[in-house]
């Protein structure tokens, strides 16, 4: 401490007892528990964020967190569907192990949610925005609700169309004598795209939008993407407001901030599917006390189930044997370390019958589809999807675009992630040795975690009233009591 006139006067009034206690006071401040803020987007792919290389989408606040923190380029979700993904993140478990592996599925009381462990460790916990953990997206419900001292701030509870208007008020109204955990979940950028509250950003001009090679470059598609980009940037805007408030309260430097999404963009060949556009998430961590090099990039393979054990470790909270992920805290200090060898994901019912499984390494991705005779329906009822259908009917699509209409679908696909980052060229026939090796790894994961392929899966939402086997419908993992299995499979 530099001894100025003011500090000298202060110290002269301190008793000997106080001076003896001074080191322990400083130690307590040094070991102060970090605050934690999760900022969760709805239906946003990693390549739609500025710092991940998108040349058009403006995300200055996320980019700033990456510049002063760490950007993770290889983080996989466990499923590309909102409620099962959120349940997976919050429990550190694979969807079939949560018992809530289908959209809107309720989740059981036997599950352990990491916010509850933070609460037990003395944290004030709050959730503002979209809920959607084992049930309703609007109203807090189910066993996860008990983890939060305060929960609300959805579209029906003051959150606005973005679901973000209550984020700053929640920060202002928190108790100031406790470390805090905030789960701020936006409705952005879930469809339908809204024109309200866009006054906080400069909306995108559809004429400036250049669709990817998977989409038709026409007016409806460009307008559709512009609406999506508006909401991505609005999500970013409210992140900036949170950062301002944390700085105003002088807690920014002691706050772990994590930015991620629950699944990929709500467009064809993305949301619900297991290609990278659907199953990879943006993942930014800002935590000055742990990250040694600002603007560092981590390419190590990770899964979102690794977040729960990481945050409980950094918070000094009790971990749980139910976590199937592992802490990646060491990567914050050394992002070049290797972490996972494998990441796994699943595709279950999301309005349509489905059963796909995925395993990937840093170099390759294998996808298995056990319903190859079912067409891809996800997001085909959108303006972008309708343009694809129109092009398919008029035979004007490119070979890449036409692939989405291929029937039957391939049962096994293998992709080189580094040479073919958009998963276009299937190598399953050309490389049978690698194909079989990854099939064995996937089978081991399914066996150890209790994943199953029921004979009767939930049918398409439009068919539910017409089928006569609904009483035989079974959720993956149910016959093996996967909700009670904690084995993680290969790591």
Buried (B, 14 or more C-beta within 10 A) or exposed (E): EEEEEEEEEEEEEEEEEEEEEEEEEEEEEEEEBBBBBBBBBBBBBBBBBBBBEBEEBBBBBBBBBBBBBBBBBBBBBBBBBBBBBBBBBBBBBBBBBBBBBBBBBBBBEEBBBBBBBBBEBEBBBBBBBBBBBBBBBBBBBBBBBBBBBBBBBBBEBEBBBBBBBBBBEBBEEBEEEBBBBBBBBBBBBBBEBBEEBBEEBEBBEBEEBEBBEBBBEBEBBBBBBBBBBBBBBBBBBBBBBBBEBBEEBEBBEBBBBBBBBBBBBBBBBBBBBBBBBBBBBBBBBBBBBBBEEEEBBBBBBBBBBBBBBBBBBBBEBEBBEBBBBBBBBBBBEEBEEEBBEBBBBBBBBBBBBBBBBBBBBBEBBBBBBEBBEBEBBBBBEBBBBBBBBBBBEEEEBEEBBBBBBEEEBBBBBBBBBEEBBBBEEBBBEEBEEBBEBBBEBBBBBBEBBBBBBBEEBBBBEEEEEEEEEEEEBBBBBBEBEBBEBEEBBBB
